[in-house]
Amino acid sequence: MMIVDVLKSSELFKGLEARYLEKVAPLCRGASFQEAVRLFKEGDEAKELYVLTEGQVALEIEVRPVPDRPAIPTAVEVVTKGEAFGWSALVEPHVYTSSARCLSNCQVLAIRGDRLRRIMDDDPGLGYGLMKQLARLISVRLTHTRLRLISGLGLVLLGKETGK
C-alpha cells in the first residue's frame, strides 16, 4: 500500500486533501518493532509521531496509587491499525505524555515532528486541518484516560481519602 493511502485511511490524516497528504508522505518512514518493545517513555523528548499500520500498541502512564510506593505502569489506551500516537511531537513542550509499548509485532509509519511542524507552518491550510484532527484525537484520548482511571483507581482512592 502506498504511503498516501495509509495516511488517507488513518484517523489523524483522514479527510485531509490529497495535496496535503502528498506533502506529508515524503516525511514518513516505515519501521518494524517486536512485541514488548517500548517505542518511547513518558517524559522523553517527543521526536516522532507514529501511525500504526500493523499490530497493537499500549499507551501507558505511571500511576502511583499509594504514596511512597513504586509507580505502576498503567495502560490507558490500546492503539490499533490506522491510529496515531506520539502526538506530543507536534505540541509544545514536545515531551511524551505517556509511554508506548508494543503488544504484538508492529509496523508503523514514523514522522519526524520537527519536519512535519515545518510544513504545517509553511502551509496554514495543512496546519489547521491537521491540528483540528489532532485536537479531536487528544480530546478522545483524554476522555478515555479519565474514565479508565476513575473506574479503576478513583473509587479506591476516594474510599481511602474519606476513611471508608
N, C-alpha and C positions, 0 to 999 in steps of 0.2 A: 504494500500500500504506500502511496506517495505521502510525503510529509504534509503537504497541504490538505490531503484527505483526512489524515489523522487529526490535524488541528481543527478542521471543519467539524469533525464529529466529537470533539472534546467539549466538556462543559464550559471551560473558560473562553475558548475561541469561537464557540458555536454562534452563528448569527453575524459574525464579522464579515465584511465584504471581502470578496476573493482578492482584491488588490492589497488589502491589509495582510491577509494570510500569506500572500506571495512575498511580502516584506519580512515576515516573521520566519518563514521556512528556512532561509539560509542561516539563521541563528541557531537552529536545532541540531543536536547531535544525538544519535541513538546510543543507549548504554544498557547493559545487562547486569543484573545483580542476583546473587544466590540467596536462597531462603536464609533468614536470620541476620542478614547484613543490615547494619544501620547506615542509612544514607546521610543523615545529619543528626546532630544532637541539639536539643533545646538549649538556647543561649549561644550557639555557634553563629559566626558571621554568615549571613544568608547570601550565597553567591549565585545559586541556581534555582530556577523554577522548573518543576517537572510535570510532565503529562504521562500518566501511566498507560502503557499500551498493552501490557500483559501482566497478570498476577494480581496480588493484593498487598497493600502496604498499610501497616498500623501507624496511626499518628498517636503519640504518647506524650503525656505530660507528667512531671514529677509531682506527686501528691504526698503531702505529709499530714496524715490524719491525726497523728499524735505527736505533740511537740517533743523534741529531744530524741526522736526515733528516726531511723533512716527513711528517706523518701521512697515511695513506691512508684515505679513506672506504671502509669495507668493509661490504657488505650481509651481514647475518646472518640476515635473515628477510624473506620476502615475505608481506605481509598480503593476503588475498583477501576477497571478499564475505562478509559476516557476521562477520568477525573484528574484534576490538577492538585498539586501540593507543593509546598515550599514558596507560597505566595509572599513571604517576607522578603524575598529577593527583589520585590517591586515596591515595597513600602518601607519608608524610614522607620526605625533606625537600621533596617536591613539585618535583623537578628531573628533567627528562627524561634518561633513561639512554642514549638513542640519538637519532639524527635520523630524520625521516620524510620521504621524497621520493616523489612520485607517479611511478609508472612508466607510467601512462596517464592519461587524463582520469578524474577520480574524483568520486564523490559520497559524502558522509559524513553521519552524524548526529554533531553535536558537543554535548558535555555539559560544562557548566562544573563543574569539580571541586569548588569550594567549595560550590556549591549541592547537588551530589549527596552530598557528605560530611555536610552539614547534615541531609538527610532520612535518611541512614543512621544518624546519631546519634540522631535523633528516633524511629526505628523499628528497634530492635535486630534484629528478625527479618529485615528487609530488609538491614540492615548485615551481619549474619552470613552470610546467604545469598550476598550479592554478594562479600564478602571470601573465602568458600570458593571461589567460581568464579575470583576474581582470583588467589588463591594457586596454583590449578591452572594458570592461564594463564602466570603468571610462571615456575613450575617448568618447564613445557614449553619456553618461550622460552629459559630459561637453559640447559637441556639441549641444545637445538638450537644455540645460540650456541657453547657449549663444543665440541661436535662439529665444527662448521664451522671454528672457529679451530684446533683440534687437527689436523684433517686438512689444513687449508690452510697454516698457519703453523708449527704445532708441530714438525714434522719438520725444517723449515729451521732454526728456532731451536735445536733440540736438537743438530743437527749442528754449528752454529756454537759452541755452548757447550762441546761435547766435543772440538772441534778436528778433527772429521772432514770 
